[in-house]
Amino acid sequence: MARDTLVDSRQEILRTAARLFQQRGYDATSMNDVAASLKLSKGGLYHHFQSKDEILFEIMNHAMEITEDRVLAPVRGIADPEARLRALIRLHIEVVLSPQDREITVMLHENHPLPPTLRRRINARKKDYIHFVESLMAEVQRARQCKGSVSPRAAAFALLGMINWIYQWYKPEGSLQAHNLVPQFTELVFGGILA
């Protein structure tokens, strides 16, 4: 039972820290801020995590797990490359816009503060995802017999850049609603990048 409490406490700390990092920024959030939000002593917080860097790394690691579970795993089972890419666009947008998954926006915005060794570990996971998207773009280009000059790598970076930047400008009450973004971004990719 004590182990479950420890795991729950760690998850609650990570959720709270992700919310604070998203609202205030990593640099403007102290360990005291995280502890105060949780009504924990600073010592209680250090019982679970040795540093703010460790918390940030765990948040980013969890963000990559979310991406792998909710985007990569479902699309890997789709045989048709175009259908796989359409599903990837939809699922990736849904993950970026998910209000309960603040880890994603923290990962997209706060990579620079990590120490080099931890940054390399997160970047390796990000590169695996980029390579998956790049390979998928190449597959779709072959299937569509695209003769354009856009390389699969440039296409992958363009797609991921468009989707990953949504969190910067998206407002739930705005004129661009989530359900409209998926078909519009899909059209940008298939009607533009892969035309």
C-alpha positions as CSV (number, residue, x, y, z in Angstrom):
1,M,0.0,0.0,0.0
2,A,2.8,2.4,0.8
3,R,4.3,1.8,-2.7
4,D,0.9,2.8,-4.3
5,T,0.8,6.0,-2.2
6,L,4.3,6.8,-3.3
7,V,3.5,6.3,-7.0
8,D,0.2,8.3,-6.6
9,S,2.2,11.1,-4.9
10,R,4.8,11.1,-7.7
11,Q,2.1,11.3,-10.3
12,E,0.3,14.1,-8.4
13,I,3.6,16.1,-8.1
14,L,4.2,15.6,-11.9
15,R,0.7,16.7,-12.8
16,T,0.9,19.8,-10.5
17,A,4.4,20.7,-11.8
18,A,3.3,20.3,-15.4
19,R,0.3,22.7,-14.7
20,L,2.6,25.2,-13.0
21,F,5.3,25.0,-15.7
22,Q,2.6,25.5,-18.4
23,Q,1.1,28.5,-16.7
24,R,4.2,30.2,-15.4
25,G,7.1,28.7,-17.3
26,Y,9.8,26.4,-16.0
27,D,12.2,29.2,-15.0
28,A,9.6,31.1,-13.1
29,T,8.4,28.1,-11.1
30,S,10.4,27.1,-8.0
31,M,10.4,23.9,-6.1
32,N,8.8,26.0,-3.3
33,D,5.9,26.8,-5.7
34,V,5.4,23.2,-6.5
35,A,5.5,22.2,-2.9
36,A,3.1,25.0,-1.8
37,S,0.6,24.0,-4.6
38,L,0.6,20.4,-3.2
39,K,0.6,21.5,0.5
40,L,3.8,19.6,0.9
41,S,7.0,20.7,2.7
42,K,10.0,21.3,0.4
43,G,11.6,18.2,2.1
44,G,8.5,16.2,1.3
45,L,8.9,17.2,-2.4
46,Y,12.6,16.3,-2.3
47,H,11.6,12.9,-0.9
48,H,10.1,12.1,-4.3
49,F,12.4,14.1,-6.7
50,Q,16.0,15.2,-6.3
51,S,15.6,18.3,-8.4
52,K,13.4,20.5,-10.6
53,D,15.3,19.1,-13.6
54,E,14.3,15.6,-12.6
55,I,10.7,16.6,-12.5
56,L,10.9,18.3,-15.9
57,F,12.6,15.2,-17.4
58,E,9.9,12.9,-15.9
59,I,7.1,15.2,-17.3
60,M,8.7,15.1,-20.8
61,N,9.3,11.3,-20.6
62,H,5.6,10.9,-19.7
63,A,4.7,13.2,-22.7
64,M,6.6,10.9,-25.0
65,E,4.8,7.9,-23.5
66,I,1.4,9.6,-24.2
67,T,2.5,10.3,-27.8
68,E,3.6,6.6,-28.2
69,D,0.4,5.2,-26.6
70,R,-2.1,7.5,-28.2
71,V,-0.6,8.3,-31.6
72,L,2.0,5.7,-32.6
73,A,0.5,2.5,-31.3
74,P,-2.9,3.1,-33.0
75,V,-1.5,4.1,-36.3
76,R,1.1,1.3,-36.6
77,G,-1.8,-1.1,-37.1
78,I,-3.2,0.7,-40.2
79,A,-2.0,-0.9,-43.4
80,D,-2.8,1.8,-45.9
81,P,-0.1,4.6,-45.7
82,E,-2.5,7.4,-46.5
83,A,-5.0,6.2,-43.9
84,R,-2.1,5.9,-41.5
85,L,-1.0,9.5,-42.1
86,R,-4.6,10.8,-41.8
87,A,-4.9,9.0,-38.5
88,L,-1.6,10.3,-37.3
89,I,-2.6,13.9,-38.1
90,R,-5.9,13.5,-36.2
91,L,-4.4,11.8,-33.2
92,H,-1.4,14.1,-32.9
93,I,-3.7,17.1,-33.0
94,E,-5.9,15.6,-30.3
95,V,-2.9,14.9,-28.0
96,V,-1.6,18.5,-28.4
97,L,-5.0,20.0,-27.7
98,S,-5.9,17.6,-24.8
99,P,-6.4,19.9,-21.7
100,Q,-5.6,17.1,-19.3
101,D,-2.2,16.3,-20.9
102,R,-0.2,19.4,-20.0
103,E,2.9,17.3,-20.2
104,I,2.7,17.7,-24.0
105,T,2.9,21.5,-24.0
106,V,5.6,21.5,-21.4
107,M,7.6,19.1,-23.6
108,L,7.1,21.3,-26.6
109,H,8.0,24.5,-24.8
110,E,10.5,23.7,-22.1
111,N,13.2,21.5,-23.7
112,H,16.1,24.0,-23.3
113,P,16.3,24.0,-19.4
114,L,17.2,20.3,-19.2
115,P,20.8,19.4,-18.5
116,P,22.5,18.0,-21.6
117,T,22.4,14.3,-20.6
118,L,18.7,14.4,-19.9
119,R,18.0,16.5,-23.0
120,R,19.8,13.9,-25.1
121,R,17.6,11.1,-23.7
122,I,14.4,13.1,-24.5
123,N,15.7,14.2,-27.9
124,A,16.4,10.5,-28.8
125,R,12.8,9.7,-28.2
126,K,11.7,12.7,-30.2
127,K,14.0,11.7,-33.1
128,D,12.4,8.2,-33.2
129,Y,9.0,9.8,-33.6
130,I,10.3,12.2,-36.4
131,H,11.9,9.2,-38.2
132,F,8.6,7.4,-38.0
133,V,6.8,10.4,-39.6
134,E,9.5,10.8,-42.2
135,S,9.2,7.2,-43.2
136,L,5.5,7.5,-43.4
137,M,5.8,10.6,-45.6
138,A,8.1,8.7,-47.9
139,E,5.6,5.8,-48.1
140,V,2.7,8.1,-48.9
141,Q,4.8,9.9,-51.6
142,R,5.6,6.5,-53.2
143,A,1.9,5.4,-53.0
144,R,0.8,8.7,-54.6
145,Q,3.7,8.8,-57.0
146,C,4.5,12.3,-55.9
147,K,7.0,14.0,-58.1
148,G,7.4,17.2,-56.1
149,S,10.6,18.5,-54.6
150,V,9.5,18.2,-50.9
151,S,11.7,15.6,-49.2
152,P,10.1,13.3,-46.7
153,R,12.2,14.9,-44.0
154,A,11.1,18.4,-44.9
155,A,7.5,17.1,-45.1
156,A,7.8,15.5,-41.6
157,F,9.2,18.6,-40.1
158,A,6.6,20.8,-41.7
159,L,3.8,18.6,-40.4
160,L,5.1,18.3,-36.9
161,G,5.9,22.0,-36.8
162,M,2.4,22.9,-37.8
163,I,0.8,20.6,-35.2
164,N,3.2,21.2,-32.4
165,W,2.7,25.0,-32.6
166,I,-1.1,24.8,-32.2
167,Y,-0.8,25.1,-28.4
168,Q,0.7,28.6,-28.9
169,W,-2.3,30.1,-30.6
170,Y,-5.3,27.8,-30.1
171,K,-8.2,29.1,-28.0
172,P,-11.1,26.8,-27.3
173,E,-13.5,29.7,-27.6
174,G,-11.9,30.9,-30.9
175,S,-13.2,30.6,-34.4
176,L,-10.9,27.6,-35.2
177,Q,-12.3,24.7,-33.3
178,A,-10.5,21.4,-32.8
179,H,-13.0,19.5,-35.0
180,N,-12.2,22.0,-37.8
181,L,-8.4,21.8,-37.4
182,V,-8.1,18.1,-38.3
183,P,-9.7,18.4,-41.8
184,Q,-7.9,21.7,-42.5
185,F,-4.4,20.4,-41.4
186,T,-5.1,17.1,-43.3
187,E,-5.9,19.2,-46.5
188,L,-2.8,21.3,-46.0
189,V,-0.7,18.1,-46.0
190,F,-2.4,16.2,-48.8
191,G,-3.3,19.2,-50.9
192,G,-0.1,21.1,-50.4
193,I,2.9,19.2,-49.1
194,L,2.0,15.9,-50.8
195,A,0.2,17.3,-53.8
